[in-house]
Amino acid sequence: MVMETIDFAIGWPDPRDPADLFINSLQSECRSRRMRFLCVDEVGLERAAREVKRGNLRIKFYLDMASETFDAQHPFTKFCYLVKDVGARVVDDPDKVKAAADKSITHFDLLRSKLPVPYTVIIRHWEPSRKLTAEEKDRLGTPFVIKPALGYGQKGVKVIRDRRSRRPGNTAPGTTFSCRRLSNHSSSKGVRAQGAIKE
């Protein structure tokens, strides 16, 4: 059997709707550039994975819109690693998404890159009862936000409005938090804090 080469593939979490504007636009753009296009939806996922494993299907570029990055057993996450391992360039690569999703790591990456960031206090999972110092409280101001380090969609976010309550409170073991100022400019006065980070 001759290997089929796909220039642009997208992982799509639902059965493909023939009227989907986004998918149809991608397909049309690929066609206009003489690129082979494949939409891997939940219906065709098993077949696509089987063909990649057998060496019958090669995907050059894969846009992952379907995996559950933090679930290694999710079928689309497995597929993403499968195509990545055989040389596909992956957008939304689970490894890179995981690294970027940890706000406690990203914060320091931004600092090293000399990008402006709000004042942030990171409370590590091994210090769950740690309280903010007087200096940290003053620099944070109120209100500020506590966010889990790993997370998205405002899950686990807590707004602290009271100057007396300045710690994450009761949290699950193994949680890292960061408390951040909220501001449009990192040097502005009277800035509020945003963010808690959770591992």
C-alpha positions as CSV (number, residue, x, y, z in Angstrom):
1,M,0.0,0.0,0.0
2,V,1.2,3.5,-0.9
3,M,1.6,5.9,2.0
4,E,-0.9,8.7,2.0
5,T,0.5,12.1,2.9
6,I,-1.7,14.8,4.5
7,D,-0.3,18.3,4.6
8,F,-2.8,19.7,7.1
9,A,-4.9,17.7,9.6
10,I,-7.1,18.9,12.4
11,G,-8.3,17.0,15.4
12,W,-12.0,17.8,15.9
13,P,-13.8,16.5,19.1
14,D,-17.3,16.0,17.5
15,P,-18.6,14.3,14.5
16,R,-17.9,16.7,11.6
17,D,-20.8,18.9,10.6
18,P,-20.8,19.3,6.8
19,A,-21.9,22.9,7.3
20,D,-19.2,23.9,9.8
21,L,-17.7,27.2,8.6
22,F,-14.3,26.8,10.3
23,I,-13.6,23.3,9.0
24,N,-14.9,24.2,5.5
25,S,-12.8,27.3,5.4
26,L,-9.7,25.3,6.4
27,Q,-10.4,22.7,3.8
28,S,-11.0,25.4,1.1
29,E,-7.8,27.2,1.9
30,C,-5.9,23.9,1.7
31,R,-7.5,23.1,-1.6
32,S,-6.6,26.5,-3.0
33,R,-2.9,25.8,-2.1
34,R,-3.0,22.3,-3.4
35,M,-2.6,20.9,0.1
36,R,-4.2,17.6,1.2
37,F,-6.5,18.2,4.2
38,L,-7.9,15.8,6.7
39,C,-10.4,16.4,9.6
40,V,-9.9,13.7,12.2
41,D,-13.2,13.6,14.2
42,E,-14.4,11.1,16.7
43,V,-15.8,8.9,14.0
44,G,-12.6,8.6,12.0
45,L,-10.1,8.8,14.9
46,E,-9.6,5.0,15.3
47,R,-9.0,4.5,11.6
48,A,-6.6,7.4,11.3
49,A,-4.6,6.2,14.3
50,R,-4.5,2.6,12.9
51,E,-3.2,3.9,9.5
52,V,-0.6,6.2,11.1
53,K,0.7,3.2,13.2
54,R,0.9,1.0,10.1
55,G,2.8,3.6,8.2
56,N,0.1,4.1,5.7
57,L,-0.7,7.7,6.7
58,R,1.7,10.5,7.3
59,I,0.5,13.8,8.7
60,K,2.9,16.8,8.2
61,F,1.0,19.4,10.3
62,Y,-1.6,18.6,12.9
63,L,-3.8,21.2,14.7
64,D,-5.1,19.7,17.9
65,M,-8.5,21.0,18.8
66,A,-9.8,17.8,20.5
67,S,-7.4,16.4,23.1
68,E,-7.8,16.7,26.8
69,T,-4.2,17.7,27.5
70,F,-4.1,16.5,31.1
71,D,-5.7,13.2,30.4
72,A,-3.0,10.9,28.9
73,Q,-5.7,8.2,28.2
74,H,-7.9,10.5,26.2
75,P,-8.1,9.1,22.6
76,F,-7.3,12.4,21.0
77,T,-4.3,13.0,23.4
78,K,-3.0,9.6,22.4
79,F,-3.4,10.5,18.7
80,C,-1.6,13.8,19.2
81,Y,1.4,11.9,20.6
82,L,1.2,9.3,17.9
83,V,1.4,11.8,15.0
84,K,4.0,13.9,16.9
85,D,6.2,10.8,17.5
86,V,6.3,10.1,13.7
87,G,7.3,13.6,12.8
88,A,4.2,15.8,12.5
89,R,4.4,19.4,13.5
90,V,1.8,19.7,16.2
91,V,0.0,23.0,17.2
92,D,-1.4,22.7,20.7
93,D,1.3,20.1,21.4
94,P,0.2,18.6,24.8
95,D,3.7,18.9,26.2
96,K,3.9,22.6,25.4
97,V,0.3,23.2,26.6
98,K,1.1,21.6,29.9
99,A,4.2,23.7,30.4
100,A,2.4,26.9,29.5
101,A,-0.6,26.0,31.6
102,D,1.4,26.0,34.8
103,K,1.2,29.7,35.8
104,S,3.9,29.3,38.4
105,I,6.3,28.3,35.7
106,T,5.0,30.7,33.1
107,H,5.4,33.6,35.5
108,F,9.1,33.1,35.9
109,D,9.5,32.5,32.1
110,L,8.0,35.9,31.6
111,L,10.2,37.5,34.1
112,R,13.3,35.9,32.6
113,S,12.2,37.3,29.2
114,K,12.0,40.8,30.8
115,L,8.3,41.1,30.1
116,P,6.2,43.2,32.5
117,V,4.1,41.0,34.9
118,P,2.0,42.0,37.9
119,Y,3.4,41.6,41.4
120,T,2.9,37.9,42.2
121,V,3.3,35.8,45.3
122,I,3.6,32.1,44.6
123,I,2.5,29.8,47.5
124,R,3.9,26.3,46.9
125,H,2.0,23.1,47.6
126,W,4.4,22.2,50.5
127,E,3.5,25.4,52.4
128,P,-0.4,25.2,52.4
129,S,-0.8,27.2,55.7
130,R,1.6,30.0,54.7
131,K,0.3,33.5,55.3
132,L,1.2,36.5,53.3
133,T,3.8,38.9,54.9
134,A,2.9,42.5,55.6
135,E,5.0,43.6,52.6
136,E,3.3,41.1,50.3
137,K,-0.1,42.3,51.6
138,D,0.8,46.0,50.9
139,R,2.2,45.2,47.4
140,L,-0.9,43.1,46.5
141,G,-3.5,45.6,47.7
142,T,-7.2,44.6,47.5
143,P,-9.0,43.1,45.9
144,F,-6.8,40.5,44.4
145,V,-7.3,37.1,42.8
146,I,-6.0,33.7,43.8
147,K,-5.7,31.2,40.9
148,P,-4.7,27.6,40.8
149,A,-1.3,27.1,39.0
150,L,-2.8,24.5,36.7
151,G,-6.1,25.3,35.3
152,Y,-8.3,27.2,32.9
153,G,-11.7,28.7,32.6
154,Q,-11.7,30.4,35.9
155,K,-11.9,27.0,37.8
156,G,-10.7,27.4,41.4
157,V,-10.4,31.2,41.1
158,K,-11.1,33.1,44.3
159,V,-11.4,36.9,44.7
160,I,-10.0,38.3,48.0
161,R,-11.8,41.5,48.9
162,D,-11.1,41.7,52.6
163,R,-7.7,42.9,53.8
164,R,-7.9,40.4,56.7
165,S,-8.3,37.3,54.5
166,R,-5.1,37.1,52.5
167,R,-4.3,33.4,51.9
168,P,-5.7,30.7,49.8
169,G,-7.6,29.1,52.7
170,N,-8.6,25.5,52.8
171,T,-7.1,23.8,49.7
172,A,-6.4,20.3,48.6
173,P,-3.0,18.9,49.3
174,G,-0.5,19.3,46.5
175,T,-1.8,22.7,45.5
176,T,0.4,25.6,44.5
177,F,-1.1,29.1,44.5
178,S,0.0,32.5,43.3
179,C,-1.6,35.8,44.3
180,R,-1.3,38.5,41.7
181,R,-1.9,42.2,41.3
182,L,-4.4,43.1,38.7
183,S,-3.4,46.0,36.5
184,N,-3.1,47.3,33.0
185,H,0.4,48.5,33.7
186,S,2.9,46.7,35.9
187,S,4.1,50.0,37.4
188,S,0.7,51.6,38.0
189,K,-0.3,52.6,41.5
190,G,-3.3,51.1,43.3
191,V,-3.1,47.9,41.4
192,R,-5.1,44.9,42.4
193,A,-3.7,41.4,42.6
194,Q,-4.7,38.5,40.4
195,G,-4.0,34.9,40.4
196,A,-3.4,31.8,42.5
197,I,-1.4,29.0,41.1
198,K,-2.2,25.3,41.8
199,E,0.0,22.3,40.9
